[in-house]
Amino acid sequence: MGQFSGTDGVGVIWFSRENYAEALRTMTDAKVLPRTFDEWLERANEAVEFIGREGGKVIRVEFDLNKFKSYCVIRGLNFDAEGRGMFGSDPANWPSSSKH
């Protein structure tokens, strides 16, 4: 059994080519993120493959900068890895087809 067995899903923020540069300008930890969208996409696809191999189902959470900022401000989160993780893992942000 993989480490994700029994989970409903693993929410992962999914950037688009169009919004990646804007996201980098917003994130307080941008220096730890890949410099280009293509580099990010390669890493994201590797993560998706890993999660799948470990028994998880990836829920791609489309990144919306305004929604992300509001989510973080309301919850007192920074615009960083923790904020991205909380935003992606919150089923309220998942596509409606992914919710039970």
C-alpha positions as CSV (number, residue, x, y, z in Angstrom):
1,M,0.0,0.0,0.0
2,G,1.2,3.5,-0.8
3,Q,1.3,6.3,1.6
4,F,-1.8,7.9,0.1
5,S,-4.0,4.8,0.2
6,G,-7.4,5.6,1.5
7,T,-7.3,9.3,0.7
8,D,-10.0,11.0,-1.3
9,G,-7.5,13.1,-3.1
10,V,-4.4,15.3,-2.9
11,G,-5.0,18.9,-3.9
12,V,-2.2,20.4,-5.9
13,I,-2.1,24.0,-7.2
14,W,-1.9,24.0,-10.9
15,F,-0.5,27.1,-12.6
16,S,-1.0,28.0,-16.2
17,R,1.7,29.3,-18.5
18,E,-0.3,32.6,-18.5
19,N,-0.4,33.1,-14.8
20,Y,3.0,31.7,-13.7
21,A,5.0,34.9,-14.0
22,E,2.4,36.8,-12.0
23,A,2.3,34.1,-9.3
24,L,6.1,34.4,-9.0
25,R,5.9,38.1,-8.5
26,T,3.3,37.5,-5.7
27,M,4.9,34.7,-3.8
28,T,7.1,35.7,-0.9
29,D,9.2,32.6,-1.4
30,A,9.5,32.9,-5.2
31,K,13.2,32.1,-5.0
32,V,12.4,28.5,-4.1
33,L,10.1,28.0,-7.1
34,P,11.3,27.1,-10.5
35,R,12.2,30.2,-12.6
36,T,10.1,29.2,-15.6
37,F,6.7,27.7,-16.2
38,D,8.3,24.8,-18.1
39,E,10.6,23.9,-15.2
40,W,7.6,24.1,-12.8
41,L,5.5,21.9,-15.1
42,E,8.2,19.3,-15.3
43,R,8.4,19.2,-11.5
44,A,4.6,19.2,-11.1
45,N,4.3,16.3,-13.5
46,E,6.9,14.3,-11.5
47,A,5.0,15.0,-8.3
48,V,1.7,13.8,-9.9
49,E,3.4,10.6,-11.0
50,F,4.8,10.0,-7.5
51,I,1.5,10.6,-5.8
52,G,-0.2,8.2,-8.3
53,R,2.5,5.5,-7.7
54,E,1.9,5.9,-3.9
55,G,-1.9,5.4,-4.3
56,G,-3.0,9.0,-4.3
57,K,-5.4,10.7,-6.6
58,V,-4.3,14.2,-7.6
59,I,-6.8,17.0,-7.7
60,R,-5.5,19.8,-9.9
61,V,-6.6,23.1,-8.3
62,E,-6.5,25.8,-11.0
63,F,-4.5,28.8,-9.6
64,D,-6.5,32.0,-9.5
65,L,-4.4,34.8,-8.0
66,N,-7.2,36.8,-6.6
67,K,-8.9,33.8,-5.0
68,F,-5.5,32.6,-3.6
69,K,-4.7,36.1,-2.1
70,S,-8.2,36.3,-0.5
71,Y,-7.9,32.8,0.9
72,C,-4.6,33.6,2.5
73,V,-5.5,37.0,3.9
74,I,-8.7,35.6,5.5
75,R,-6.7,32.8,7.1
76,G,-3.7,34.8,8.1
77,L,-1.4,32.9,5.7
78,N,1.5,34.2,3.8
79,F,1.8,34.0,0.0
80,D,4.2,31.1,0.3
81,A,4.5,27.3,0.3
82,E,2.3,27.0,3.4
83,G,-0.4,29.2,1.8
84,R,-0.2,27.3,-1.5
85,G,-0.4,24.0,0.3
86,M,-3.4,25.0,2.4
87,F,-5.1,26.5,-0.6
88,G,-4.5,23.4,-2.7
89,S,-5.5,20.9,0.0
90,D,-8.8,22.7,0.9
91,P,-11.6,20.8,-0.8
92,A,-13.5,24.1,-1.0
93,N,-11.1,25.1,-3.8
94,W,-11.3,21.8,-5.7
95,P,-13.2,21.6,-9.0
96,S,-16.8,20.6,-8.4
97,S,-16.3,17.3,-10.3
98,S,-13.7,16.3,-7.6
99,K,-16.0,16.9,-4.6
100,H,-18.0,14.1,-3.0
